[in-house]
Structures are given as C-alpha cells and as structure tokens.
C-alpha cells in the first residue's frame, strides 16, 4: 500500500520530517506493519509513504490496511491525495 500526501504548513525538509516521522512511527507501532517514506524525499510539501504486511488471511489483511488508511486520512496536518493497494498471492511470479 502507498499513500501520496500533501503536507500542510511545511516550509523545509526538516519540518517535513517532523510531520512524516510520527505518522510512520504510529503506523508501525499500532499495526505492526513495515512502513517507510518511499518517495518525494526532496519535495518538502509532498510525501509518499509505503506500507507492507504479510498475512495468511486476506480478510485480516484488508481490515488492517483499511485501518491504516483511516489513520492517515484522519491526520489534520496532511491531505491524503491518493492511496494505492497491491496484493500478491502465493501464485504470483
């Protein structure tokens, strides 16, 4: 899953880190997912956060990803521009 974010009142890369880092940490802590900033590192008002998890149950996977999306969308300091989900199964090459 990836999130494309527009950051609010941010005027530097240092301020961007102070917004993105807590989101990444909260997603990791609350949902035990692998998460990192994966794009737009040189733009201070945009961020891309990538998230991955493994589950043997597709329903559980969908539920956790839905909760992650709601958490990010509810953050007042960012605007969620786009969310992309991609699922891989045991039959994928």
Order of alpha helices (4+ residues) and beta strands (2+ residues): beta-alpha-beta-beta-alpha-beta
